[in-house]
Amino acid sequence: MITEMKKLDILLYHREKEQFLANLRDAGVVHITERYESLSREAEQLRNESGRIERVLSELKRRKARPGTTICDGEDLLAQYEKGVAERDHLNQKLAAVHKDIATLEPWGNFDPIVIEKLRKKRIISRFFEISEHQLALFEGIAHEVIHKKGSTVWVMTIEQGTTTPIGGIDPLLLPDASLEALGREKSVLESSVVATETLLDQLAAKRDLLVGLQTSINEKLALETARISMGDMGENKILHLEGWVPVDQTVVVEKVLAEFSCWYEFLTPSDNEAVPVKMKNAPGFRLFEPITKIFALPNYFEIDPTPFFAPFYALFFGLCLGDVGYGSLLILCAIIGMVKLPLKARPIMVLGIILGLSTMMSGVLLNSFFGAPLFAGADGKGMLDGSYGGIALLQSVQMNGKTIFPAMALSVFLGMIQISLGILLKAINQFRSSGFVYTLYPIGMILMVIASTLGLVKMNFLDMATFVEITAGIPTQVVIDTIMTEWMTVPAIVGLVMLFLFNNPDKKLAIRLPLGLWEFYGFSTGLMGDALSYIRLFALGLAGGLLGMAFNDIAFMISAGDSPKFLVVFTILVLILGHSINFALSVLGSFVHPLRLTFVEFYKNINFRGGSKPYKPFMKTKE
């Protein structure tokens, strides 16, 4: 849910400005509306400094911290780190140049350039060429020596006295002024210097908390300066105006602060056209899913927070996509390790991982899969557990009437219709809150049509939806089909169509609404089919992961099957570990992404999700 907010309007005498802002910051509950054309010079400098620290912090977090530095000041650490990075980059540039010179000299071997220079002063000139093999003929008549040859490339040295002879337009090489041996020594020194610099940077990384403290201080100054420039002048710099937002349950706290100053203030109910900051407040279980909501956007203040409504579906969808008891156990194990090893702020994500792992395990039981192998014995007698328990594997494929039935596919469509209907219901509630009862009739009509459409699909046994009822509830398929009377579909369909044509745009005249109803009906019918079929990806991903896991099992056990040497069991284990690691990684990625798509596309579309609100950020002392 979204915390209810009140708009706060304040008029303040200018001489109380600084103390007022200090007390308001101590209260820490008012989200100040920023109103300024441009930042002040001080605010710009503080923002740049904060960004500079953030960049260094992100680099320090990627380094392996080592003890050793005695720095105890954030500004000194920042300067030392930037100096160290500049020095490292300079050394790496010099090292790259040395590597290039070494690569140039290596074909010529180790010689002393001083000797070459002494000979030049005696008018004995040496030149060095890198040519292709067919160009050797150009050097006939000139004293030369082939120093090195690699493939069709030849390194040739010429020796002439007095003057040099042009050789077919080929320019000689300019070799470095140092010998190969000297360059090798310089390379070793530079590499040692780079290692020493990297070690220093790693030592600075151990003190990155100093930078966190410095950034906290700068952000507090930035927030204070931003609040200052957001206070508008209402009359010759004597009266200042400030706007902000306060949670309803915190208005008493603000009133106590305001009572200490010579000011006028008023709490107002926000209007529909105002940009109200959003503070989400959900039950602990649903709060774990708030990071998923924020991936897309925060909800608009005037609409329902979708988090508690998509959370159960997301967990269920994730489990169906991954759908394996073994993989679910691995996910839970990784989450538990993360809870122990990672910082406390990562714990909610790890708890979410445990929930998704449990959903995966439950789906794995229903799908009868444990690392791609059957958990319960089927008709072929193969299974890790007694076949008598197989009755709970309701979603595993079965043979009925000479064909293979996949109950998970029908379940995916049913779940899609349920979530679509929930989304339309939330849309009706949002429209009731914003526009009144008449605006809810159109979405209610859509819900009735979704129900009628679902019943119609069951009656047609589309994707074995009626057979799914037989498998899960024990009611024969034909009985299910015959029980769905025509009236059950006709009545909601007719009522839904009437509502669709009469109330599609209540703000327009009836003569306009009727033809618009044809367009609305076309959009609904095509959109519903596309949305419903999108949910089949839940079945497809689960099937793909299961088949891939099964394939890795077959390959692994094929290696050590029969009379194969016993040492091949090692390769079987390696294939199992490698194969299932790949499958687990791919399946987890798909299980995370595709339920996101169903949430942000199909579900949000039917809610008519607006979003776009800014997060509630009260003016307060920054918490480290």
Backbone torsions as a table, in degrees:
resi	resn	phi	psi	omega
1	MET	NA	165.4	-178.3
2	ILE	-108.5	129.9	-179.2
3	THR	-65.9	133.7	179.7
4	GLU	-70.5	135.5	-177.0
5	MET	-116.4	154.8	171.0
6	LYS	-121.7	140.1	175.3
7	LYS	-83.0	135.1	-178.5
8	LEU	-113.3	121.3	175.2
9	ASP	-109.7	129.2	-176.9
10	ILE	-132.2	136.0	168.5
11	LEU	-116.1	126.8	-170.6
12	LEU	-132.1	143.3	175.0
13	TYR	-71.7	134.5	-167.3
14	HIS	-62.0	-30.4	-176.1
15	ARG	-71.7	-15.0	179.3
16	GLU	-96.4	6.9	-172.1
17	LYS	-56.4	-53.0	-173.4
18	GLU	-65.9	-46.0	179.5
19	GLN	-66.1	-36.9	178.7
20	PHE	-61.5	-46.8	-179.7
21	LEU	-64.3	-37.6	178.8
22	ALA	-63.3	-44.4	179.6
23	ASN	-68.2	-36.5	179.5
24	LEU	-66.5	-37.5	178.0
25	ARG	-67.8	-38.5	178.2
26	ASP	-63.9	-35.8	178.2
27	ALA	-65.6	-41.8	172.4
28	GLY	66.1	37.0	-178.8
29	VAL	-130.5	-8.2	-175.1
30	VAL	-98.1	121.9	172.3
31	HIS	-86.5	109.3	-175.3
32	ILE	-80.9	132.3	175.3
33	THR	-77.2	118.1	-178.1
34	GLU	-78.4	120.1	-179.4
35	ARG	-132.1	98.5	177.1
36	TYR	-161.4	150.7	-179.6
37	GLU	-78.6	-35.3	179.5
38	SER	-154.8	157.9	178.2
39	LEU	-72.7	149.7	172.9
40	SER	-71.1	165.2	179.9
41	ARG	-59.0	-42.2	-179.2
42	GLU	-63.6	-43.6	179.7
43	ALA	-64.3	-38.8	178.7
44	GLU	-63.4	-42.1	178.7
45	GLN	-64.6	-41.7	179.5
46	LEU	-65.4	-40.0	179.0
47	ARG	-65.0	-42.3	178.5
48	ASN	-63.8	-40.5	180.0
49	GLU	-65.2	-40.8	178.3
50	SER	-63.3	-41.6	177.4
51	GLY	-64.8	-37.5	177.4
52	ARG	-62.0	-45.0	178.9
53	ILE	-64.9	-39.7	-178.9
54	GLU	-62.0	-39.7	178.9
55	ARG	-64.6	-43.2	179.8
56	VAL	-67.2	-40.2	179.0
57	LEU	-61.1	-43.0	179.8
58	SER	-62.8	-34.4	177.4
59	GLU	-71.8	-39.9	-179.6
60	LEU	-65.1	-34.5	-179.1
61	LYS	-67.2	-22.8	179.8
62	ARG	-86.9	-6.7	-178.0
63	ARG	-94.8	156.4	176.3
64	LYS	-87.4	109.3	-174.4
65	ALA	-66.5	137.5	177.4
66	ARG	-132.0	141.5	177.1
67	PRO	-72.4	158.4	176.0
68	GLY	147.5	-30.2	-177.7
69	THR	-86.6	150.2	179.2
70	THR	-108.3	10.8	179.9
71	ILE	-63.2	134.9	-179.4
72	CYS	-130.1	20.5	-178.2
73	ASP	-135.4	133.5	-176.3
74	GLY	-63.7	-42.2	-179.1
75	GLU	-65.7	-39.7	177.9
76	ASP	-64.6	-41.1	178.8
77	LEU	-62.3	-42.9	-179.9
78	LEU	-61.5	-45.4	-179.9
79	ALA	-65.4	-43.1	-179.4
80	GLN	-64.3	-39.5	-179.1
81	TYR	-66.2	-47.2	-179.5
82	GLU	-63.9	-37.2	176.1
83	LYS	-65.0	-42.2	178.9
84	GLY	-63.8	-40.4	179.1
85	VAL	-65.6	-41.7	178.7
86	ALA	-63.2	-41.8	178.9
87	GLU	-64.9	-42.5	179.1
88	ARG	-62.2	-44.0	-179.3
89	ASP	-64.3	-38.7	178.1
90	HIS	-64.2	-43.5	178.3
91	LEU	-63.2	-40.8	-180.0
92	ASN	-65.2	-35.1	176.5
93	GLN	-65.3	-44.4	178.0
94	LYS	-64.4	-39.1	179.5
95	LEU	-65.2	-38.5	178.1
96	ALA	-63.7	-39.4	178.3
97	ALA	-65.2	-40.2	178.3
98	VAL	-64.2	-43.6	177.7
99	HIS	-58.4	-39.3	-180.0
100	LYS	-66.0	-42.6	179.2
101	ASP	-65.4	-39.8	178.3
102	ILE	-62.0	-44.2	178.9
103	ALA	-61.8	-34.1	179.0
104	THR	-70.2	-38.9	-175.2
105	LEU	-83.6	-24.9	-173.1
106	GLU	-53.0	-42.0	179.3
107	PRO	-64.1	-22.5	-176.0
108	TRP	-90.6	-12.3	-178.5
109	GLY	80.7	-177.0	-176.2
110	ASN	-91.0	116.3	175.7
111	PHE	-141.6	161.3	-175.9
112	ASP	-94.6	115.4	179.6
113	PRO	-61.3	-22.5	179.6
114	ILE	-64.8	-38.3	178.0
115	VAL	-62.8	-42.7	178.8
116	ILE	-60.5	-41.5	-179.4
117	GLU	-67.8	-39.5	178.0
118	LYS	-62.5	-41.6	177.6
119	LEU	-64.0	-36.9	-179.9
120	ARG	-62.9	-37.8	179.6
121	LYS	-67.8	-22.8	176.3
122	LYS	-90.7	12.2	178.4
123	ARG	67.6	23.8	171.6
124	ILE	-105.5	107.2	-169.2
125	ILE	-103.2	126.5	175.8
126	SER	-107.2	135.8	175.9
127	ARG	-127.5	153.8	-174.2
128	PHE	-125.8	129.9	-176.5
129	PHE	-128.0	144.3	170.4
130	GLU	-116.0	111.0	-171.8
131	ILE	-131.9	172.2	171.6
132	SER	-88.7	158.8	-171.7
133	GLU	-60.0	-36.7	-176.9
134	HIS	-72.3	-10.6	179.0
135	GLN	-87.6	-3.9	-179.7
136	LEU	-59.2	-30.5	-178.0
137	ALA	-61.7	-23.7	-179.6
138	LEU	-69.8	-16.6	-176.1
139	PHE	-93.6	4.5	177.4
140	GLU	-63.1	136.1	-178.7
141	GLY	89.6	-4.9	178.7
142	ILE	-118.2	135.9	178.8
143	ALA	-65.6	118.7	-176.9
144	HIS	-148.2	163.0	179.0
145	GLU	-142.4	130.3	174.5
146	VAL	-78.2	113.8	-176.3
147	ILE	-86.1	-38.0	-175.5
148	HIS	-155.4	150.2	178.2
149	LYS	-141.2	133.6	178.2
150	LYS	-142.3	113.3	-176.3
151	GLY	63.6	-126.6	178.5
152	SER	-97.7	5.7	-180.0
153	THR	-97.4	137.2	-176.5
154	VAL	-129.0	137.0	176.0
155	TRP	-106.8	119.0	-172.0
156	VAL	-122.4	138.1	176.3
157	MET	-115.9	132.7	177.6
158	THR	-113.1	149.7	178.0
159	ILE	-130.2	121.2	-179.1
160	GLU	-134.8	158.3	-179.5
161	GLN	-114.7	132.2	176.5
162	GLY	85.6	-81.2	-178.2
163	THR	-119.0	164.9	179.8
164	THR	-109.2	149.9	-178.9
165	THR	-101.6	127.6	175.6
166	PRO	-61.1	139.8	-176.6
167	ILE	-122.2	91.2	172.7
168	GLY	49.3	34.6	178.4
169	GLY	73.8	10.7	-179.8
170	ILE	-88.4	125.8	179.4
171	ASP	-88.3	139.0	178.1
172	PRO	-72.4	160.5	177.9
173	LEU	-80.1	149.3	171.7
174	LEU	-99.7	105.2	-176.4
175	LEU	-85.8	154.1	177.5
176	PRO	-59.8	156.2	-178.2
177	ASP	-81.9	0.3	-179.2
178	ALA	-112.7	157.7	177.4
179	SER	-80.8	164.1	179.2
180	LEU	-61.1	-37.7	179.5
181	GLU	-65.6	-43.2	179.1
182	ALA	-65.2	-39.9	178.0
183	LEU	-64.3	-36.6	177.5
184	GLY	-62.5	-42.3	177.8
185	ARG	-64.6	-41.7	178.6
186	GLU	-63.8	-38.1	177.6
187	LYS	-61.7	-44.4	179.9
188	SER	-62.0	-42.9	179.4
189	VAL	-63.0	-44.8	-179.3
190	LEU	-64.3	-42.8	179.4
191	GLU	-62.7	-39.9	177.3
192	SER	-64.6	-38.6	178.7
193	SER	-66.4	-39.1	177.7
194	VAL	-63.6	-43.6	179.0
195	VAL	-62.0	-42.6	179.3
196	ALA	-63.0	-40.7	179.0
197	THR	-66.6	-41.9	178.2
198	GLU	-63.6	-38.9	177.4
199	THR	-62.1	-42.4	178.1
200	LEU	-61.1	-42.8	179.4
201	LEU	-64.6	-38.2	176.7
202	ASP	-64.8	-36.0	176.9
203	GLN	-67.0	-37.3	176.6
204	LEU	-66.2	-32.1	179.4
205	ALA	-62.4	-27.7	178.9
206	ALA	-68.4	-16.8	-178.6
207	LYS	-109.2	21.9	-175.2
208	ARG	-64.4	-17.7	176.0
209	ASP	-61.5	-27.3	176.0
210	LEU	-63.1	-37.6	178.0
211	LEU	-69.8	-36.2	177.3
212	VAL	-60.5	-43.3	177.8
213	GLY	-63.5	-40.7	178.5
214	LEU	-64.7	-42.9	179.1
215	GLN	-63.8	-39.1	177.6
216	THR	-58.8	-45.3	179.2
217	SER	-62.6	-43.6	-179.2
218	ILE	-67.2	-40.4	179.2
219	ASN	-64.8	-34.8	176.3
220	GLU	-64.9	-42.6	178.2
221	LYS	-64.9	-38.7	179.4
222	LEU	-64.6	-43.8	178.9
223	ALA	-62.0	-40.5	179.8
224	LEU	-66.4	-43.3	179.8
225	GLU	-67.1	-38.0	177.1
226	THR	-64.2	-39.8	176.7
227	ALA	-63.5	-37.8	179.7
228	ARG	-61.5	-49.9	-175.8
229	ILE	-75.7	-11.0	176.8
230	SER	-84.3	-8.3	179.3
231	MET	-85.3	105.8	-176.2
232	GLY	-77.9	151.1	179.2
233	ASP	-84.0	127.0	-179.9
234	MET	-107.9	1.9	179.5
235	GLY	169.3	94.2	174.4
236	GLU	52.4	39.4	177.1
237	ASN	61.3	17.8	178.8
238	LYS	-97.4	-38.3	-179.5
239	ILE	-114.4	126.4	-179.8
240	LEU	-108.1	145.1	-178.0
241	HIS	-117.4	132.1	179.4
242	LEU	-134.1	136.6	175.9
243	GLU	-117.5	147.2	177.8
244	GLY	-162.3	-177.9	-178.3
245	TRP	-130.8	138.7	-175.7
246	VAL	-133.9	132.7	172.2
247	PRO	-58.7	141.6	-176.2
248	VAL	-55.0	-39.0	-177.2
249	ASP	-76.2	-0.5	179.0
250	GLN	-113.0	5.4	-178.3
251	THR	-63.2	-33.8	179.9
252	VAL	-63.3	-39.3	178.5
253	VAL	-61.7	-43.6	-179.6
254	VAL	-66.8	-40.6	179.9
255	GLU	-60.0	-37.0	178.3
256	LYS	-64.9	-38.1	177.7
257	VAL	-68.1	-45.4	-176.1
258	LEU	-67.4	-28.1	-178.9
259	ALA	-64.4	-17.4	-178.2
260	GLU	-86.3	-3.2	-174.3
261	PHE	-127.6	161.0	177.6
262	SER	-84.8	83.1	-175.7
263	CYS	-143.3	159.6	172.1
264	TRP	-110.1	138.9	179.2
265	TYR	-146.2	161.6	-179.3
266	GLU	-154.1	136.2	173.7
267	PHE	-97.8	127.7	-175.8
268	LEU	-122.9	150.6	173.5
269	THR	-79.8	129.6	-177.0
270	PRO	-64.7	143.6	176.3
271	SER	-93.2	166.4	-172.3
272	ASP	-62.3	-27.4	-174.7
273	ASN	-93.2	8.5	-178.3
274	GLU	-95.7	146.2	179.1
275	ALA	-87.5	92.3	-176.5
276	VAL	-91.2	128.6	176.7
277	PRO	-66.2	151.4	-173.9
278	VAL	-112.5	131.5	171.6
279	LYS	-122.5	113.4	-179.2
280	MET	-82.2	140.9	-178.5
281	LYS	-140.2	94.0	-177.9
282	ASN	-116.1	164.5	174.9
283	ALA	-61.5	154.1	-174.3
284	PRO	-50.0	-42.5	-178.7
285	GLY	-64.9	-42.5	179.8
286	PHE	-74.6	-26.1	-179.0
287	ARG	-61.9	-27.7	179.0
288	LEU	-62.6	-25.1	-176.7
289	PHE	-92.4	-1.7	-179.5
290	GLU	-61.1	-36.9	175.5
291	PRO	-58.0	-31.5	177.4
292	ILE	-68.1	-41.3	176.5
293	THR	-58.1	-42.7	-175.4
294	LYS	-72.6	-16.6	176.1
295	ILE	-59.8	-39.6	-178.9
296	PHE	-86.3	-66.6	178.7
297	ALA	-177.5	154.1	172.5
298	LEU	-69.5	144.8	178.1
299	PRO	-66.2	157.7	173.1
300	ASN	-68.1	145.4	-176.9
301	TYR	-57.5	-31.7	-172.6
302	PHE	-91.8	7.8	176.4
303	GLU	-120.6	168.5	-177.2
304	ILE	-73.7	138.3	173.7
305	ASP	-67.1	118.1	-176.3
306	PRO	-77.1	-8.3	-172.5
307	THR	-53.9	-55.0	-176.9
308	PRO	-67.5	-14.1	-178.0
309	PHE	-91.4	-32.0	177.5
310	PHE	-92.6	-16.5	-174.9
311	ALA	-56.1	-51.1	-179.9
312	PRO	-61.9	-37.9	179.9
313	PHE	-66.3	-41.9	-178.2
314	TYR	-62.1	-45.2	179.4
315	ALA	-61.3	-42.2	-179.8
316	LEU	-66.8	-44.1	-179.4
317	PHE	-63.2	-42.0	178.2
318	PHE	-58.9	-46.2	-179.5
319	GLY	-62.1	-40.3	179.9
320	LEU	-68.3	-35.8	180.0
321	CYS	-68.9	-40.9	-179.1
322	LEU	-82.9	-49.4	166.7
323	GLY	48.8	50.6	179.5
324	ASP	-151.9	130.1	-178.3
325	VAL	-61.6	-41.1	-179.9
326	GLY	-65.2	-45.8	-179.6
327	TYR	-66.3	-36.6	176.3
328	GLY	-62.4	-40.1	177.6
329	SER	-64.1	-41.2	177.7
330	LEU	-62.2	-42.2	-179.9
331	LEU	-62.1	-42.8	178.3
332	ILE	-64.4	-42.1	179.4
333	LEU	-61.4	-44.7	178.5
334	CYS	-61.8	-39.8	-179.9
335	ALA	-66.1	-40.3	179.4
336	ILE	-65.7	-42.1	177.4
337	ILE	-62.2	-40.3	177.6
338	GLY	-62.7	-37.1	178.7
339	MET	-64.1	-32.3	-179.1
340	VAL	-81.6	-41.8	-170.5
341	LYS	-90.1	-32.9	-173.1
342	LEU	-88.2	163.8	177.9
343	PRO	-61.0	162.3	-177.0
344	LEU	-60.0	-33.0	-177.2
345	LYS	-66.3	-17.2	177.8
346	ALA	-87.4	-5.8	-175.3
347	ARG	-61.2	-42.8	178.3
348	PRO	-57.1	-38.1	178.7
349	ILE	-65.7	-38.3	179.2
350	MET	-67.3	-38.5	176.8
351	VAL	-63.5	-40.8	175.5
352	LEU	-60.1	-39.8	177.1
353	GLY	-61.1	-37.3	177.9
354	ILE	-65.7	-42.0	178.6
355	ILE	-61.6	-45.2	179.5
356	LEU	-66.2	-34.2	176.5
357	GLY	-65.4	-41.4	177.4
358	LEU	-63.8	-41.1	176.9
359	SER	-62.1	-38.9	178.6
360	THR	-64.8	-40.9	179.6
361	MET	-65.3	-43.5	178.6
362	MET	-62.8	-41.8	177.2
363	SER	-65.5	-35.8	178.3
364	GLY	-63.3	-36.8	176.0
365	VAL	-64.4	-44.9	-179.1
366	LEU	-66.5	-33.5	-179.5
367	LEU	-89.9	-4.8	178.1
368	ASN	59.8	57.9	-177.9
369	SER	-139.7	130.3	174.8
370	PHE	-135.8	102.6	-173.1
371	PHE	52.0	43.3	176.6
372	GLY	80.8	-4.7	179.9
373	ALA	-104.8	151.8	179.1
374	PRO	-65.7	133.9	-179.8
375	LEU	-81.6	-41.9	-180.0
376	PHE	-109.5	147.1	-179.8
377	ALA	-68.8	132.7	178.0
378	GLY	-101.1	-154.6	-177.7
379	ALA	-65.1	-27.5	-179.8
380	ASP	-83.5	-0.9	177.7
381	GLY	80.1	-0.3	-178.8
382	LYS	-90.3	130.4	178.7
383	GLY	174.0	157.0	-177.2
384	MET	-82.8	-21.3	179.7
385	LEU	-122.4	172.4	179.0
386	ASP	-60.0	134.6	-178.9
387	GLY	-61.7	-19.4	-178.9
388	SER	-65.2	-17.5	178.9
389	TYR	-88.8	-5.7	-174.0
390	GLY	-66.3	-10.2	-179.6
391	GLY	-64.6	-19.4	179.9
392	ILE	-89.3	-7.5	176.8
393	ALA	-82.4	67.3	-170.7
394	LEU	-71.4	-19.8	-174.3
395	LEU	-101.4	2.7	177.8
396	GLN	-73.0	152.1	-179.7
397	SER	-64.7	144.4	-179.4
398	VAL	-135.2	158.3	176.2
399	GLN	-99.1	119.6	178.8
400	MET	-138.0	129.6	176.8
401	ASN	54.4	39.0	175.1
402	GLY	78.6	9.2	177.6
403	LYS	-138.2	160.8	-179.3
404	THR	-86.7	128.1	179.9
405	ILE	-108.3	134.0	176.8
406	PHE	-113.3	93.1	-178.5
407	PRO	-58.6	-29.8	-178.3
408	ALA	-63.6	-28.8	179.4
409	MET	-69.7	-45.4	177.4
410	ALA	-64.4	-39.8	178.4
411	LEU	-60.8	-38.0	179.4
412	SER	-60.0	-42.6	179.4
413	VAL	-67.1	-43.9	177.9
414	PHE	-58.0	-46.5	179.8
415	LEU	-62.5	-38.2	177.8
416	GLY	-62.2	-45.1	179.5
417	MET	-63.0	-38.0	179.2
418	ILE	-66.0	-45.8	-178.9
419	GLN	-68.3	-37.9	176.7
420	ILE	-61.1	-44.6	179.1
421	SER	-62.6	-40.4	177.8
422	LEU	-62.9	-41.9	178.4
423	GLY	-61.0	-43.3	179.2
424	ILE	-66.0	-37.0	177.4
425	LEU	-62.2	-43.0	177.2
426	LEU	-64.3	-34.9	175.4
427	LYS	-62.4	-41.1	178.1
428	ALA	-62.9	-41.1	179.7
429	ILE	-65.8	-42.6	177.8
430	ASN	-60.3	-42.3	-179.3
431	GLN	-70.6	-33.1	175.9
432	PHE	-64.1	-41.6	-179.2
433	ARG	-67.7	-34.3	-175.2
434	SER	-94.5	-32.1	-171.2
435	SER	-128.1	-15.0	179.1
436	GLY	111.2	176.9	-171.3
437	PHE	-63.8	-39.5	-174.9
438	VAL	-58.1	-33.8	-176.9
439	TYR	-76.1	-7.0	177.3
440	THR	-89.0	-15.1	-174.3
441	LEU	-67.3	-38.3	179.3
442	TYR	-63.0	-51.8	177.2
443	PRO	-63.4	-32.2	176.3
444	ILE	-63.2	-40.8	176.3
445	GLY	-61.6	-36.9	178.1
446	MET	-65.4	-39.1	178.2
447	ILE	-61.8	-43.2	178.6
448	LEU	-61.0	-38.2	-179.9
449	MET	-71.6	-33.6	175.5
450	VAL	-64.4	-42.5	178.0
451	ILE	-61.3	-46.6	179.7
452	ALA	-62.1	-40.8	179.9
453	SER	-64.6	-41.1	179.1
454	THR	-63.1	-43.6	177.9
455	LEU	-62.6	-38.2	177.9
456	GLY	-63.2	-40.8	178.6
457	LEU	-65.2	-38.6	177.4
458	VAL	-64.6	-42.9	-179.3
459	LYS	-62.3	-33.5	177.5
460	MET	-83.0	-4.5	-174.8
461	ASN	55.1	39.8	178.6
462	PHE	-63.2	127.8	-177.3
463	LEU	52.0	33.7	176.6
464	ASP	60.4	36.4	-178.5
465	MET	-68.4	-37.1	176.7
466	ALA	-70.4	-37.4	177.2
467	THR	-64.4	-32.6	176.5
468	PHE	-59.0	-40.6	177.6
469	VAL	-63.0	-38.9	178.8
470	GLU	-64.0	-43.5	-177.5
471	ILE	-66.7	-42.3	-174.4
472	THR	-86.8	-34.7	-175.8
473	ALA	-109.1	-11.8	178.5
474	GLY	81.9	8.5	178.7
475	ILE	-90.7	124.2	-177.9
476	PRO	-53.8	146.5	-176.2
477	THR	-55.9	-46.6	-177.1
478	GLN	-64.7	-35.7	177.4
479	VAL	-64.0	-40.9	178.1
480	VAL	-61.0	-45.8	-178.3
481	ILE	-64.7	-44.1	-178.0
482	ASP	-70.7	-27.9	-177.1
483	THR	-72.2	-30.8	-180.0
484	ILE	-75.2	92.5	-177.5
485	MET	-69.4	154.0	179.8
486	THR	-57.5	-34.9	-179.0
487	GLU	-64.5	-32.6	-179.3
488	TRP	-61.8	-32.2	178.6
489	MET	-91.4	-38.2	-172.8
490	THR	-67.2	-46.4	-175.2
491	VAL	-61.1	-53.4	178.5
492	PRO	-64.2	-31.6	179.8
493	ALA	-66.6	-44.8	-179.1
494	ILE	-66.8	-46.7	179.5
495	VAL	-61.7	-41.6	178.7
496	GLY	-63.1	-42.6	179.0
497	LEU	-63.6	-41.5	178.7
498	VAL	-60.3	-45.8	179.2
499	MET	-64.3	-37.7	-179.4
500	LEU	-63.9	-42.4	-177.3
501	PHE	-77.6	-33.7	-174.8
502	LEU	-89.1	-27.1	-171.5
503	PHE	-125.5	22.6	-178.0
504	ASN	-67.4	-33.5	177.3
505	ASN	-139.2	80.2	-173.6
506	PRO	-59.0	-20.3	-179.7
507	ASP	-80.0	-6.6	180.0
508	LYS	-105.8	163.8	179.6
509	LYS	-70.1	155.7	-176.9
510	LEU	-59.8	-37.1	-179.3
511	ALA	-63.0	-26.5	178.7
512	ILE	-87.5	-34.1	-177.3
513	ARG	-65.2	-36.7	-176.1
514	LEU	-61.4	-51.3	176.9
515	PRO	-67.5	-31.7	176.8
516	LEU	-63.9	-26.4	179.4
517	GLY	-61.5	-32.0	178.2
518	LEU	-63.5	-42.9	178.8
519	TRP	-66.9	-40.3	178.9
520	GLU	-63.6	-39.5	-179.8
521	PHE	-67.3	-40.2	177.7
522	TYR	-62.7	-46.0	179.5
523	GLY	-62.9	-40.3	-179.9
524	PHE	-65.8	-49.0	-174.4
525	SER	-65.0	-43.5	179.6
526	THR	-72.7	-38.2	180.0
527	GLY	-66.5	-40.9	-179.7
528	LEU	-62.9	-43.4	-179.8
529	MET	-62.6	-45.4	179.4
530	GLY	-63.8	-42.8	-179.8
531	ASP	-64.4	-45.9	-177.1
532	ALA	-63.1	-43.8	-179.4
533	LEU	-68.8	-23.2	177.5
534	SER	-61.7	-28.9	-177.1
535	TYR	-74.2	-11.5	177.6
536	ILE	-65.0	-18.2	178.0
537	ARG	-60.4	-25.4	177.2
538	LEU	-61.5	-42.8	177.6
539	PHE	-71.8	-42.5	-174.6
540	ALA	-64.4	-42.7	-179.4
541	LEU	-66.9	-42.6	177.5
542	GLY	-61.8	-41.5	179.1
543	LEU	-65.4	-43.4	-178.4
544	ALA	-63.1	-45.0	179.1
545	GLY	-63.3	-40.8	179.3
546	GLY	-65.4	-42.6	-179.6
547	LEU	-67.4	-38.2	179.2
548	LEU	-67.2	-41.3	176.0
549	GLY	-61.9	-40.5	178.3
550	MET	-64.5	-38.3	179.3
551	ALA	-64.6	-42.4	177.8
552	PHE	-63.0	-37.3	177.4
553	ASN	-63.0	-45.8	-179.0
554	ASP	-61.7	-44.3	-179.5
555	ILE	-63.1	-44.3	-176.8
556	ALA	-63.7	-48.9	-175.9
557	PHE	-76.1	-17.7	175.4
558	MET	-67.6	-30.7	-177.4
559	ILE	-64.9	-40.9	-176.0
560	SER	-108.0	21.6	-178.1
561	ALA	-75.4	158.0	173.9
562	GLY	64.8	-133.6	-176.4
563	ASP	-94.5	25.7	-179.4
564	SER	-63.5	150.9	177.0
565	PRO	-56.8	145.9	-174.8
566	LYS	-63.6	-29.5	-177.2
567	PHE	-65.5	-17.0	178.8
568	LEU	-69.2	-14.3	175.8
569	VAL	-59.4	-32.6	178.5
570	VAL	-60.2	-42.9	179.4
571	PHE	-68.6	-34.4	175.0
572	THR	-59.7	-45.9	179.8
573	ILE	-63.4	-42.3	-179.9
574	LEU	-63.0	-42.8	179.0
575	VAL	-64.0	-41.2	178.7
576	LEU	-61.9	-45.2	-178.4
577	ILE	-66.0	-48.3	-178.6
578	LEU	-65.7	-47.5	-177.6
579	GLY	-61.6	-47.7	-178.3
580	HIS	-72.6	-25.7	174.3
581	SER	-65.2	-44.5	177.6
582	ILE	-63.1	-47.6	-178.2
583	ASN	-64.2	-39.7	179.3
584	PHE	-62.9	-45.9	-179.3
585	ALA	-63.0	-46.5	-179.9
586	LEU	-64.9	-41.8	-177.0
587	SER	-68.5	-40.3	178.3
588	VAL	-63.7	-41.9	178.6
589	LEU	-61.2	-47.6	178.8
590	GLY	-64.5	-37.5	-179.1
591	SER	-69.8	-24.9	176.2
592	PHE	-80.5	-43.4	-172.0
593	VAL	-76.0	-45.7	-171.5
594	HIS	-70.6	-38.9	170.5
595	PRO	-62.4	-30.2	173.7
596	LEU	-61.2	-44.6	-179.8
597	ARG	-62.2	-44.5	179.0
598	LEU	-61.9	-34.1	179.6
599	THR	-73.2	-51.1	-171.9
600	PHE	-79.9	-19.6	179.8
601	VAL	-103.6	-68.5	-175.3
602	GLU	-66.7	-51.8	-175.3
603	PHE	-68.4	-49.7	-178.6
604	TYR	-63.2	-34.6	179.0
605	LYS	-63.9	-41.1	-179.3
606	ASN	-75.3	-24.6	172.4
607	ILE	-73.1	-23.2	-168.4
608	ASN	64.9	48.6	-175.8
609	PHE	-64.0	129.9	178.9
610	ARG	-98.1	-55.4	178.7
611	GLY	63.6	-162.3	174.3
612	GLY	93.2	2.0	179.7
613	SER	-75.1	154.2	174.3
614	LYS	-85.0	151.5	178.4
615	PRO	-71.6	149.8	176.3
616	TYR	-71.6	115.5	179.8
617	LYS	-126.6	95.4	-177.6
618	PRO	-68.5	149.9	175.1
619	PHE	-74.0	108.2	-173.4
620	MET	-157.6	170.3	174.4
621	LYS	-69.1	132.3	-176.3
622	THR	-66.3	133.9	175.9
623	LYS	-89.2	132.5	179.2
624	GLU	-73.8	NA	NA
